Amino acid sequence: MIPGTLLSGTAAGAAIALMATIGNLSGYASPVLIGWISQRTGHVEDGLLALAAITCALSVCAWGLARVMVVASPDSEPALLSSRP
């Protein structure tokens, strides 16, 4: 889902800014998390596995959210996003 196709005007700009902010924060937090876990356990692999687990969990959450989002078109009944052509 691209914010520009679902939103318009300042809402699209705000959505794009939010996505950029989350990306920048994750660019900072990921190495910190990997380093912290690696120091605690003594293995870099544990930090990478934790990051992979977080990524998988958030992917499932995003997929579930996309399944329940309702998109209303002006001339039809609301339909689930997954049923759009």
PDB file of N, CA, C and O in Angstrom:
ATOM      1  N   MET A   1       0.840  -1.172   0.000  1.00  0.00           N
ATOM      2  CA  MET A   1       0.000   0.000   0.000  1.00  0.00           C
ATOM      3  C   MET A   1       0.887   1.239   0.000  1.00  0.00           C
ATOM      4  O   MET A   1       1.715   1.425   0.892  1.00  0.00           O
ATOM      5  N   ILE A   2       0.712   2.036  -0.958  1.00  0.00           N
ATOM      6  CA  ILE A   2       1.464   3.276  -1.054  1.00  0.00           C
ATOM      7  C   ILE A   2       0.571   4.396  -0.514  1.00  0.00           C
ATOM      8  O   ILE A   2      -0.565   4.546  -0.964  1.00  0.00           O
ATOM      9  N   PRO A   3       1.072   5.186   0.448  1.00  0.00           N
ATOM     10  CA  PRO A   3       0.234   6.230   1.043  1.00  0.00           C
ATOM     11  C   PRO A   3      -0.355   7.195   0.024  1.00  0.00           C
ATOM     12  O   PRO A   3      -1.471   7.680   0.211  1.00  0.00           O
ATOM     13  N   GLY A   4       0.365   7.479  -1.035  1.00  0.00           N
ATOM     14  CA  GLY A   4      -0.119   8.410  -2.035  1.00  0.00           C
ATOM     15  C   GLY A   4      -1.345   7.917  -2.782  1.00  0.00           C
ATOM     16  O   GLY A   4      -2.121   8.725  -3.291  1.00  0.00           O
ATOM     17  N   THR A   5      -1.535   6.596  -2.858  1.00  0.00           N
ATOM     18  CA  THR A   5      -2.707   6.063  -3.544  1.00  0.00           C
ATOM     19  C   THR A   5      -3.920   6.001  -2.629  1.00  0.00           C
ATOM     20  O   THR A   5      -5.056   6.039  -3.103  1.00  0.00           O
ATOM     21  N   LEU A   6      -3.695   5.907  -1.328  1.00  0.00           N
ATOM     22  CA  LEU A   6      -4.806   5.801  -0.386  1.00  0.00           C
ATOM     23  C   LEU A   6      -5.173   7.139   0.238  1.00  0.00           C
ATOM     24  O   LEU A   6      -6.318   7.350   0.637  1.00  0.00           O
ATOM     25  N   LEU A   7      -4.199   8.043   0.324  1.00  0.00           N
ATOM     26  CA  LEU A   7      -4.413   9.325   0.986  1.00  0.00           C
ATOM     27  C   LEU A   7      -4.103  10.452   0.013  1.00  0.00           C
ATOM     28  O   LEU A   7      -3.487  10.232  -1.030  1.00  0.00           O
ATOM     29  N   SER A   8      -4.527  11.644   0.355  1.00  0.00           N
ATOM     30  CA  SER A   8      -4.229  12.786  -0.506  1.00  0.00           C
ATOM     31  C   SER A   8      -3.820  13.975   0.344  1.00  0.00           C
ATOM     32  O   SER A   8      -4.113  14.036   1.538  1.00  0.00           O
ATOM     33  N   GLY A   9      -3.154  14.897  -0.276  1.00  0.00           N
ATOM     34  CA  GLY A   9      -2.790  16.149   0.383  1.00  0.00           C
ATOM     35  C   GLY A   9      -1.840  15.971   1.543  1.00  0.00           C
ATOM     36  O   GLY A   9      -0.862  15.229   1.459  1.00  0.00           O
ATOM     37  N   THR A  10      -2.141  16.662   2.627  1.00  0.00           N
ATOM     38  CA  THR A  10      -1.258  16.635   3.784  1.00  0.00           C
ATOM     39  C   THR A  10      -1.256  15.285   4.486  1.00  0.00           C
ATOM     40  O   THR A  10      -0.276  14.936   5.143  1.00  0.00           O
ATOM     41  N   ALA A  11      -2.336  14.522   4.360  1.00  0.00           N
ATOM     42  CA  ALA A  11      -2.372  13.190   4.982  1.00  0.00           C
ATOM     43  C   ALA A  11      -1.353  12.272   4.327  1.00  0.00           C
ATOM     44  O   ALA A  11      -0.695  11.495   5.019  1.00  0.00           O
ATOM     45  N   ALA A  12      -1.207  12.343   3.010  1.00  0.00           N
ATOM     46  CA  ALA A  12      -0.211  11.533   2.318  1.00  0.00           C
ATOM     47  C   ALA A  12       1.192  11.960   2.728  1.00  0.00           C
ATOM     48  O   ALA A  12       2.061  11.115   2.946  1.00  0.00           O
ATOM     49  N   GLY A  13       1.414  13.252   2.834  1.00  0.00           N
ATOM     50  CA  GLY A  13       2.715  13.751   3.273  1.00  0.00           C
ATOM     51  C   GLY A  13       3.048  13.301   4.686  1.00  0.00           C
ATOM     52  O   GLY A  13       4.187  12.932   4.971  1.00  0.00           O
ATOM     53  N   ALA A  14       2.059  13.332   5.571  1.00  0.00           N
ATOM     54  CA  ALA A  14       2.277  12.900   6.943  1.00  0.00           C
ATOM     55  C   ALA A  14       2.563  11.402   7.001  1.00  0.00           C
ATOM     56  O   ALA A  14       3.413  10.968   7.779  1.00  0.00           O
ATOM     57  N   ALA A  15       1.874  10.613   6.197  1.00  0.00           N
ATOM     58  CA  ALA A  15       2.104   9.165   6.182  1.00  0.00           C
ATOM     59  C   ALA A  15       3.502   8.840   5.668  1.00  0.00           C
ATOM     60  O   ALA A  15       4.172   7.959   6.208  1.00  0.00           O
ATOM     61  N   ILE A  16       3.940   9.538   4.640  1.00  0.00           N
ATOM     62  CA  ILE A  16       5.283   9.319   4.101  1.00  0.00           C
ATOM     63  C   ILE A  16       6.335   9.746   5.127  1.00  0.00           C
ATOM     64  O   ILE A  16       7.353   9.072   5.284  1.00  0.00           O
ATOM     65  N   ALA A  17       6.101  10.847   5.816  1.00  0.00           N
ATOM     66  CA  ALA A  17       7.029  11.299   6.855  1.00  0.00           C
ATOM     67  C   ALA A  17       7.085  10.299   8.008  1.00  0.00           C
ATOM     68  O   ALA A  17       8.158  10.049   8.557  1.00  0.00           O
ATOM     69  N   LEU A  18       5.945   9.727   8.376  1.00  0.00           N
ATOM     70  CA  LEU A  18       5.924   8.726   9.437  1.00  0.00           C
ATOM     71  C   LEU A  18       6.716   7.490   9.025  1.00  0.00           C
ATOM     72  O   LEU A  18       7.464   6.936   9.830  1.00  0.00           O
ATOM     73  N   MET A  19       6.556   7.056   7.780  1.00  0.00           N
ATOM     74  CA  MET A  19       7.308   5.899   7.302  1.00  0.00           C
ATOM     75  C   MET A  19       8.811   6.183   7.319  1.00  0.00           C
ATOM     76  O   MET A  19       9.597   5.316   7.700  1.00  0.00           O
ATOM     77  N   ALA A  20       9.211   7.371   6.915  1.00  0.00           N
ATOM     78  CA  ALA A  20      10.630   7.731   6.927  1.00  0.00           C
ATOM     79  C   ALA A  20      11.166   7.794   8.352  1.00  0.00           C
ATOM     80  O   ALA A  20      12.297   7.383   8.611  1.00  0.00           O
ATOM     81  N   THR A  21      10.360   8.305   9.269  1.00  0.00           N
ATOM     82  CA  THR A  21      10.776   8.389  10.665  1.00  0.00           C
ATOM     83  C   THR A  21      10.978   7.011  11.263  1.00  0.00           C
ATOM     84  O   THR A  21      11.972   6.772  11.949  1.00  0.00           O
ATOM     85  N   ILE A  22      10.047   6.102  11.011  1.00  0.00           N
ATOM     86  CA  ILE A  22      10.175   4.741  11.524  1.00  0.00           C
ATOM     87  C   ILE A  22      11.398   4.060  10.926  1.00  0.00           C
ATOM     88  O   ILE A  22      12.113   3.343  11.626  1.00  0.00           O
ATOM     89  N   GLY A  23      11.642   4.276   9.641  1.00  0.00           N
ATOM     90  CA  GLY A  23      12.822   3.709   9.009  1.00  0.00           C
ATOM     91  C   GLY A  23      14.112   4.232   9.613  1.00  0.00           C
ATOM     92  O   GLY A  23      15.047   3.465   9.841  1.00  0.00           O
ATOM     93  N   ASN A  24      14.170   5.535   9.875  1.00  0.00           N
ATOM     94  CA  ASN A  24      15.370   6.123  10.481  1.00  0.00           C
ATOM     95  C   ASN A  24      15.575   5.628  11.907  1.00  0.00           C
ATOM     96  O   ASN A  24      16.706   5.351  12.306  1.00  0.00           O
ATOM     97  N   LEU A  25      14.508   5.512  12.674  1.00  0.00           N
ATOM     98  CA  LEU A  25      14.632   5.008  14.039  1.00  0.00           C
ATOM     99  C   LEU A  25      15.081   3.550  14.061  1.00  0.00           C
ATOM    100  O   LEU A  25      15.876   3.153  14.913  1.00  0.00           O
ATOM    101  N   SER A  26      14.575   2.761  13.131  1.00  0.00           N
ATOM    102  CA  SER A  26      14.999   1.360  13.091  1.00  0.00           C
ATOM    103  C   SER A  26      16.448   1.244  12.633  1.00  0.00           C
ATOM    104  O   SER A  26      17.146   0.309  13.026  1.00  0.00           O
ATOM    105  N   GLY A  27      16.909   2.180  11.809  1.00  0.00           N
ATOM    106  CA  GLY A  27      18.309   2.194  11.415  1.00  0.00           C
ATOM    107  C   GLY A  27      19.232   2.473  12.591  1.00  0.00           C
ATOM    108  O   GLY A  27      20.384   2.039  12.594  1.00  0.00           O
ATOM    109  N   TYR A  28      18.744   3.180  13.569  1.00  0.00           N
ATOM    110  CA  TYR A  28      19.509   3.427  14.792  1.00  0.00           C
ATOM    111  C   TYR A  28      19.340   2.286  15.787  1.00  0.00           C
ATOM    112  O   TYR A  28      20.319   1.838  16.384  1.00  0.00           O
ATOM    113  N   ALA A  29      18.121   1.815  15.972  1.00  0.00           N
ATOM    114  CA  ALA A  29      17.835   0.841  17.022  1.00  0.00           C
ATOM    115  C   ALA A  29      18.354  -0.558  16.699  1.00  0.00           C
ATOM    116  O   ALA A  29      18.727  -1.294  17.613  1.00  0.00           O
ATOM    117  N   SER A  30      18.386  -0.938  15.439  1.00  0.00           N
ATOM    118  CA  SER A  30      18.813  -2.296  15.082  1.00  0.00           C
ATOM    119  C   SER A  30      20.250  -2.591  15.506  1.00  0.00           C
ATOM    120  O   SER A  30      20.476  -3.602  16.172  1.00  0.00           O
ATOM    121  N   PRO A  31      21.232  -1.758  15.154  1.00  0.00           N
ATOM    122  CA  PRO A  31      22.593  -2.056  15.611  1.00  0.00           C
ATOM    123  C   PRO A  31      22.734  -2.018  17.131  1.00  0.00           C
ATOM    124  O   PRO A  31      23.493  -2.791  17.714  1.00  0.00           O
ATOM    125  N   VAL A  32      21.999  -1.115  17.759  1.00  0.00           N
ATOM    126  CA  VAL A  32      22.056  -1.045  19.225  1.00  0.00           C
ATOM    127  C   VAL A  32      21.519  -2.343  19.827  1.00  0.00           C
ATOM    128  O   VAL A  32      22.116  -2.897  20.751  1.00  0.00           O
ATOM    129  N   LEU A  33      20.387  -2.827  19.300  1.00  0.00           N
ATOM    130  CA  LEU A  33      19.796  -4.070  19.808  1.00  0.00           C
ATOM    131  C   LEU A  33      20.713  -5.260  19.553  1.00  0.00           C
ATOM    132  O   LEU A  33      20.906  -6.091  20.441  1.00  0.00           O
ATOM    133  N   ILE A  34      21.277  -5.352  18.361  1.00  0.00           N
ATOM    134  CA  ILE A  34      22.178  -6.456  18.054  1.00  0.00           C
ATOM    135  C   ILE A  34      23.404  -6.410  18.966  1.00  0.00           C
ATOM    136  O   ILE A  34      23.827  -7.442  19.488  1.00  0.00           O
ATOM    137  N   GLY A  35      23.968  -5.235  19.157  1.00  0.00           N
ATOM    138  CA  GLY A  35      25.137  -5.103  20.040  1.00  0.00           C
ATOM    139  C   GLY A  35      24.821  -5.457  21.480  1.00  0.00           C
ATOM    140  O   GLY A  35      25.605  -6.136  22.144  1.00  0.00           O
ATOM    141  N   TRP A  36      23.673  -5.000  21.965  1.00  0.00           N
ATOM    142  CA  TRP A  36      23.294  -5.272  23.353  1.00  0.00           C
ATOM    143  C   TRP A  36      23.097  -6.770  23.580  1.00  0.00           C
ATOM    144  O   TRP A  36      23.595  -7.324  24.560  1.00  0.00           O
ATOM    145  N   ILE A  37      22.373  -7.419  22.674  1.00  0.00           N
ATOM    146  CA  ILE A  37      22.142  -8.859  22.815  1.00  0.00           C
ATOM    147  C   ILE A  37      23.445  -9.630  22.646  1.00  0.00           C
ATOM    148  O   ILE A  37      23.677 -10.615  23.348  1.00  0.00           O
ATOM    149  N   SER A  38      24.292  -9.195  21.726  1.00  0.00           N
ATOM    150  CA  SER A  38      25.576  -9.866  21.503  1.00  0.00           C
ATOM    151  C   SER A  38      26.468  -9.774  22.733  1.00  0.00           C
ATOM    152  O   SER A  38      27.155 -10.739  23.071  1.00  0.00           O
ATOM    153  N   GLN A  39      26.466  -8.636  23.401  1.00  0.00           N
ATOM    154  CA  GLN A  39      27.265  -8.494  24.622  1.00  0.00           C
ATOM    155  C   GLN A  39      26.710  -9.366  25.741  1.00  0.00           C
ATOM    156  O   GLN A  39      27.472  -9.949  26.512  1.00  0.00           O
ATOM    157  N   ARG A  40      25.394  -9.456  25.833  1.00  0.00           N
ATOM    158  CA  ARG A  40      24.768 -10.259  26.892  1.00  0.00           C
ATOM    159  C   ARG A  40      25.011 -11.754  26.708  1.00  0.00           C
ATOM    160  O   ARG A  40      25.247 -12.479  27.675  1.00  0.00           O
ATOM    161  N   THR A  41      24.948 -12.206  25.451  1.00  0.00           N
ATOM    162  CA  THR A  41      25.041 -13.645  25.189  1.00  0.00           C
ATOM    163  C   THR A  41      26.416 -14.090  24.724  1.00  0.00           C
ATOM    164  O   THR A  41      26.772 -15.259  24.875  1.00  0.00           O
ATOM    165  N   GLY A  42      27.195 -13.169  24.159  1.00  0.00           N
ATOM    166  CA  GLY A  42      28.504 -13.533  23.646  1.00  0.00           C
ATOM    167  C   GLY A  42      28.482 -14.030  22.215  1.00  0.00           C
ATOM    168  O   GLY A  42      29.516 -14.438  21.687  1.00  0.00           O
ATOM    169  N   HIS A  43      27.307 -14.003  21.570  1.00  0.00           N
ATOM    170  CA  HIS A  43      27.174 -14.475  20.192  1.00  0.00           C
ATOM    171  C   HIS A  43      26.429 -13.429  19.358  1.00  0.00           C
ATOM    172  O   HIS A  43      25.348 -12.973  19.732  1.00  0.00           O
ATOM    173  N   VAL A  44      27.026 -13.060  18.223  1.00  0.00           N
ATOM    174  CA  VAL A  44      26.377 -12.103  17.334  1.00  0.00           C
ATOM    175  C   VAL A  44      25.123 -12.722  16.725  1.00  0.00           C
ATOM    176  O   VAL A  44      24.152 -12.018  16.447  1.00  0.00           O
ATOM    177  N   GLU A  45      25.141 -14.036  16.519  1.00  0.00           N
ATOM    178  CA  GLU A  45      23.997 -14.715  15.911  1.00  0.00           C
ATOM    179  C   GLU A  45      22.719 -14.520  16.720  1.00  0.00           C
ATOM    180  O   GLU A  45      21.634 -14.414  16.150  1.00  0.00           O
ATOM    181  N   ASP A  46      22.840 -14.473  18.031  1.00  0.00           N
ATOM    182  CA  ASP A  46      21.655 -14.285  18.872  1.00  0.00           C
ATOM    183  C   ASP A  46      21.001 -12.929  18.621  1.00  0.00           C
ATOM    184  O   ASP A  46      19.775 -12.823  18.587  1.00  0.00           O
ATOM    185  N   GLY A  47      21.819 -11.895  18.446  1.00  0.00           N
ATOM    186  CA  GLY A  47      21.283 -10.575  18.131  1.00  0.00           C
ATOM    187  C   GLY A  47      20.595 -10.549  16.777  1.00  0.00           C
ATOM    188  O   GLY A  47      19.539  -9.938  16.619  1.00  0.00           O
ATOM    189  N   LEU A  48      21.204 -11.220  15.798  1.00  0.00           N
ATOM    190  CA  LEU A  48      20.600 -11.280  14.467  1.00  0.00           C
ATOM    191  C   LEU A  48      19.311 -12.094  14.481  1.00  0.00           C
ATOM    192  O   LEU A  48      18.347 -11.743  13.800  1.00  0.00           O
ATOM    193  N   LEU A  49      19.287 -13.177  15.250  1.00  0.00           N
ATOM    194  CA  LEU A  49      18.058 -13.977  15.358  1.00  0.00           C
ATOM    195  C   LEU A  49      16.939 -13.190  16.028  1.00  0.00           C
ATOM    196  O   LEU A  49      15.779 -13.301  15.631  1.00  0.00           O
ATOM    197  N   ALA A  50      17.273 -12.404  17.030  1.00  0.00           N
ATOM    198  CA  ALA A  50      16.261 -11.565  17.685  1.00  0.00           C
ATOM    199  C   ALA A  50      15.691 -10.552  16.704  1.00  0.00           C
ATOM    200  O   ALA A  50      14.482 -10.324  16.671  1.00  0.00           O
ATOM    201  N   LEU A  51      16.561  -9.947  15.907  1.00  0.00           N
ATOM    202  CA  LEU A  51      16.105  -8.976  14.906  1.00  0.00           C
ATOM    203  C   LEU A  51      15.236  -9.649  13.846  1.00  0.00           C
ATOM    204  O   LEU A  51      14.242  -9.076  13.400  1.00  0.00           O
ATOM    205  N   ALA A  52      15.610 -10.866  13.443  1.00  0.00           N
ATOM    206  CA  ALA A  52      14.805 -11.613  12.470  1.00  0.00           C
ATOM    207  C   ALA A  52      13.437 -11.970  13.056  1.00  0.00           C
ATOM    208  O   ALA A  52      12.426 -11.905  12.357  1.00  0.00           O
ATOM    209  N   ALA A  53      13.407 -12.345  14.325  1.00  0.00           N
ATOM    210  CA  ALA A  53      12.137 -12.684  14.972  1.00  0.00           C
ATOM    211  C   ALA A  53      11.221 -11.469  15.062  1.00  0.00           C
ATOM    212  O   ALA A  53      10.016 -11.576  14.833  1.00  0.00           O
ATOM    213  N   ILE A  54      11.791 -10.316  15.395  1.00  0.00           N
ATOM    214  CA  ILE A  54      10.998  -9.086  15.465  1.00  0.00           C
ATOM    215  C   ILE A  54      10.449  -8.736  14.090  1.00  0.00           C
ATOM    216  O   ILE A  54       9.290  -8.343  13.960  1.00  0.00           O
ATOM    217  N   THR A  55      11.292  -8.882  13.055  1.00  0.00           N
ATOM    218  CA  THR A  55      10.855  -8.586  11.691  1.00  0.00           C
ATOM    219  C   THR A  55       9.719  -9.504  11.262  1.00  0.00           C
ATOM    220  O   THR A  55       8.743  -9.051  10.663  1.00  0.00           O
ATOM    221  N   CYS A  56       9.841 -10.792  11.567  1.00  0.00           N
ATOM    222  CA  CYS A  56       8.777 -11.749  11.218  1.00  0.00           C
ATOM    223  C   CYS A  56       7.478 -11.425  11.954  1.00  0.00           C
ATOM    224  O   CYS A  56       6.400 -11.462  11.362  1.00  0.00           O
ATOM    225  N   ALA A  57       7.581 -11.111  13.232  1.00  0.00           N
ATOM    226  CA  ALA A  57       6.383 -10.799  14.015  1.00  0.00           C
ATOM    227  C   ALA A  57       5.694  -9.544  13.478  1.00  0.00           C
ATOM    228  O   ALA A  57       4.467  -9.514  13.377  1.00  0.00           O
ATOM    229  N   LEU A  58       6.454  -8.522  13.136  1.00  0.00           N
ATOM    230  CA  LEU A  58       5.857  -7.310  12.602  1.00  0.00           C
ATOM    231  C   LEU A  58       5.285  -7.527  11.204  1.00  0.00           C
ATOM    232  O   LEU A  58       4.310  -6.879  10.825  1.00  0.00           O
ATOM    233  N   SER A  59       5.887  -8.434  10.441  1.00  0.00           N
ATOM    234  CA  SER A  59       5.340  -8.762   9.121  1.00  0.00           C
ATOM    235  C   SER A  59       3.982  -9.431   9.244  1.00  0.00           C
ATOM    236  O   SER A  59       3.067  -9.135   8.476  1.00  0.00           O
ATOM    237  N   VAL A  60       3.850 -10.329  10.206  1.00  0.00           N
ATOM    238  CA  VAL A  60       2.559 -10.987  10.444  1.00  0.00           C
ATOM    239  C   VAL A  60       1.526  -9.960  10.897  1.00  0.00           C
ATOM    240  O   VAL A  60       0.370 -10.017  10.477  1.00  0.00           O
ATOM    241  N   CYS A  61       1.933  -9.022  11.750  1.00  0.00           N
ATOM    242  CA  CYS A  61       1.017  -7.969  12.201  1.00  0.00           C
ATOM    243  C   CYS A  61       0.575  -7.089  11.028  1.00  0.00           C
ATOM    244  O   CYS A  61      -0.602  -6.747  10.922  1.00  0.00           O
ATOM    245  N   ALA A  62       1.507  -6.724  10.153  1.00  0.00           N
ATOM    246  CA  ALA A  62       1.160  -5.902   9.003  1.00  0.00           C
ATOM    247  C   ALA A  62       0.239  -6.652   8.056  1.00  0.00           C
ATOM    248  O   ALA A  62      -0.696  -6.066   7.509  1.00  0.00           O
ATOM    249  N   TRP A  63       0.489  -7.933   7.856  1.00  0.00           N
ATOM    250  CA  TRP A  63      -0.374  -8.744   6.992  1.00  0.00           C
ATOM    251  C   TRP A  63      -1.781  -8.831   7.586  1.00  0.00           C
ATOM    252  O   TRP A  63      -2.769  -8.701   6.863  1.00  0.00           O
ATOM    253  N   GLY A  64      -1.871  -9.048   8.890  1.00  0.00           N
ATOM    254  CA  GLY A  64      -3.173  -9.114   9.546  1.00  0.00           C
ATOM    255  C   GLY A  64      -3.912  -7.791   9.483  1.00  0.00           C
ATOM    256  O   GLY A  64      -5.129  -7.763   9.301  1.00  0.00           O
ATOM    257  N   LEU A  65      -3.188  -6.704   9.631  1.00  0.00           N
ATOM    258  CA  LEU A  65      -3.813  -5.388   9.544  1.00  0.00           C
ATOM    259  C   LEU A  65      -4.341  -5.130   8.134  1.00  0.00           C
ATOM    260  O   LEU A  65      -5.425  -4.572   7.964  1.00  0.00           O
ATOM    261  N   ALA A  66      -3.577  -5.534   7.136  1.00  0.00           N
ATOM    262  CA  ALA A  66      -4.026  -5.342   5.755  1.00  0.00           C
ATOM    263  C   ALA A  66      -5.267  -6.171   5.461  1.00  0.00           C
ATOM    264  O   ALA A  66      -6.097  -5.767   4.647  1.00  0.00           O
ATOM    265  N   ARG A  67      -5.407  -7.308   6.099  1.00  0.00           N
ATOM    266  CA  ARG A  67      -6.577  -8.162   5.878  1.00  0.00           C
ATOM    267  C   ARG A  67      -7.849  -7.564   6.458  1.00  0.00           C
ATOM    268  O   ARG A  67      -8.939  -7.815   5.945  1.00  0.00           O
ATOM    269  N   VAL A  68      -7.728  -6.783   7.512  1.00  0.00           N
ATOM    270  CA  VAL A  68      -8.932  -6.250   8.146  1.00  0.00           C
ATOM    271  C   VAL A  68      -9.223  -4.804   7.769  1.00  0.00           C
ATOM    272  O   VAL A  68     -10.268  -4.260   8.127  1.00  0.00           O
ATOM    273  N   MET A  69      -8.297  -4.185   7.047  1.00  0.00           N
ATOM    274  CA  MET A  69      -8.563  -2.808   6.621  1.00  0.00           C
ATOM    275  C   MET A  69      -9.725  -2.784   5.647  1.00  0.00           C
ATOM    276  O   MET A  69      -9.820  -3.620   4.748  1.00  0.00           O
ATOM    277  N   VAL A  70     -10.586  -1.837   5.835  1.00  0.00           N
ATOM    278  CA  VAL A  70     -11.739  -1.708   4.958  1.00  0.00           C
ATOM    279  C   VAL A  70     -11.510  -0.518   4.044  1.00  0.00           C
ATOM    280  O   VAL A  70     -11.185   0.582   4.491  1.00  0.00           O
ATOM    281  N   VAL A  71     -11.686  -0.764   2.763  1.00  0.00           N
ATOM    282  CA  VAL A  71     -11.546   0.302   1.780  1.00  0.00           C
ATOM    283  C   VAL A  71     -12.920   0.565   1.196  1.00  0.00           C
ATOM    284  O   VAL A  71     -13.522  -0.324   0.593  1.00  0.00           O
ATOM    285  N   ALA A  72     -13.411   1.755   1.365  1.00  0.00           N
ATOM    286  CA  ALA A  72     -14.741   2.104   0.869  1.00  0.00           C
ATOM    287  C   ALA A  72     -14.592   2.886  -0.424  1.00  0.00           C
ATOM    288  O   ALA A  72     -13.926   3.921  -0.463  1.00  0.00           O
ATOM    289  N   SER A  73     -15.209   2.390  -1.470  1.00  0.00           N
ATOM    290  CA  SER A  73     -15.218   3.148  -2.715  1.00  0.00           C
ATOM    291  C   SER A  73     -16.512   3.949  -2.782  1.00  0.00           C
ATOM    292  O   SER A  73     -17.506   3.566  -2.164  1.00  0.00           O
ATOM    293  N   PRO A  74     -16.516   5.052  -3.521  1.00  0.00           N
ATOM    294  CA  PRO A  74     -17.671   5.949  -3.490  1.00  0.00           C
ATOM    295  C   PRO A  74     -18.972   5.334  -3.999  1.00  0.00           C
ATOM    296  O   PRO A  74     -20.051   5.744  -3.571  1.00  0.00           O
ATOM    297  N   ASP A  75     -18.890   4.364  -4.901  1.00  0.00           N
ATOM    298  CA  ASP A  75     -20.121   3.857  -5.512  1.00  0.00           C
ATOM    299  C   ASP A  75     -20.408   2.391  -5.191  1.00  0.00           C
ATOM    300  O   ASP A  75     -21.225   1.766  -5.866  1.00  0.00           O
ATOM    301  N   SER A  76     -19.756   1.838  -4.182  1.00  0.00           N
ATOM    302  CA  SER A  76     -20.029   0.443  -3.844  1.00  0.00           C
ATOM    303  C   SER A  76     -19.941   0.241  -2.344  1.00  0.00           C
ATOM    304  O   SER A  76     -19.592   1.150  -1.591  1.00  0.00           O
ATOM    305  N   GLU A  77     -20.262  -0.957  -1.937  1.00  0.00           N
ATOM    306  CA  GLU A  77     -20.179  -1.315  -0.533  1.00  0.00           C
ATOM    307  C   GLU A  77     -18.710  -1.422  -0.121  1.00  0.00           C
ATOM    308  O   GLU A  77     -17.859  -1.675  -0.975  1.00  0.00           O
ATOM    309  N   PRO A  78     -18.388  -1.239   1.156  1.00  0.00           N
ATOM    310  CA  PRO A  78     -17.009  -1.433   1.614  1.00  0.00           C
ATOM    311  C   PRO A  78     -16.555  -2.870   1.338  1.00  0.00           C
ATOM    312  O   PRO A  78     -17.328  -3.816   1.493  1.00  0.00           O
ATOM    313  N   ALA A  79     -15.317  -3.016   0.934  1.00  0.00           N
ATOM    314  CA  ALA A  79     -14.780  -4.318   0.623  1.00  0.00           C
ATOM    315  C   ALA A  79     -13.452  -4.496   1.329  1.00  0.00           C
ATOM    316  O   ALA A  79     -12.743  -3.524   1.590  1.00  0.00           O
ATOM    317  N   LEU A  80     -13.114  -5.741   1.639  1.00  0.00           N
ATOM    318  CA  LEU A  80     -11.813  -6.007   2.226  1.00  0.00           C
ATOM    319  C   LEU A  80     -10.729  -5.704   1.216  1.00  0.00           C
ATOM    320  O   LEU A  80     -10.920  -5.883   0.013  1.00  0.00           O
ATOM    321  N   LEU A  81      -9.615  -5.254   1.697  1.00  0.00           N
ATOM    322  CA  LEU A  81      -8.504  -4.894   0.822  1.00  0.00           C
ATOM    323  C   LEU A  81      -8.047  -6.081  -0.013  1.00  0.00           C
ATOM    324  O   LEU A  81      -7.647  -5.905  -1.164  1.00  0.00           O
ATOM    325  N   SER A  82      -8.100  -7.289   0.546  1.00  0.00           N
ATOM    326  CA  SER A  82      -7.607  -8.460  -0.163  1.00  0.00           C
ATOM    327  C   SER A  82      -8.528  -8.848  -1.317  1.00  0.00           C
ATOM    328  O   SER A  82      -8.114  -9.626  -2.177  1.00  0.00           O
ATOM    329  N   SER A  83      -9.747  -8.342  -1.371  1.00  0.00           N
ATOM    330  CA  SER A  83     -10.669  -8.714  -2.446  1.00  0.00           C
ATOM    331  C   SER A  83     -10.700  -7.704  -3.585  1.00  0.00           C
ATOM    332  O   SER A  83     -11.478  -7.849  -4.528  1.00  0.00           O
ATOM    333  N   ARG A  84      -9.843  -6.668  -3.496  1.00  0.00           N
ATOM    334  CA  ARG A  84      -9.804  -5.677  -4.584  1.00  0.00           C
ATOM    335  C   ARG A  84      -9.174  -6.289  -5.816  1.00  0.00           C
ATOM    336  O   ARG A  84      -8.254  -7.098  -5.689  1.00  0.00           O
ATOM    337  N   PRO A  85      -9.639  -5.930  -7.020  1.00  0.00           N
ATOM    338  CA  PRO A  85      -9.051  -6.475  -8.241  1.00  0.00           C
ATOM    339  C   PRO A  85      -7.670  -5.952  -8.514  1.00  0.00           C
ATOM    340  O   PRO A  85      -7.054  -6.327  -9.511  1.00  0.00           O
TER     341      PRO A  85
END
